[in-house]
Amino acid sequence: MSQAQYLKMLEKEIQKINKKIDLKIIQGEKYMKEAREHKLLLKKVRYHTRKGFMNRFVSLFFRKDILKGNSSSFA
């Protein structure tokens, strides 16, 4: 399974759990188990989509729109 397929599968699971949580909220039931599962799935998504420190720094430093955003705030 590729990383893209894995992330898509995680997204589908998150959507299913969100629907379960919504129904339980509407019905006034507790949803602690689902909330824990949702949190775990979000951690997995973040883990597989995170960038390293240097990647984030380089992409921030070399953004093309950074000059446009800063120049208008100084004017």
Secondary structure, 3 states (H helix, E strand, C coil): CCHHHHHHHHHHHHHHHHHHHHHHHHHCCCCHHHHHHHHHHHHHHHHHHCCCHHHHHHHHHCCCCHHHHHHHHHC
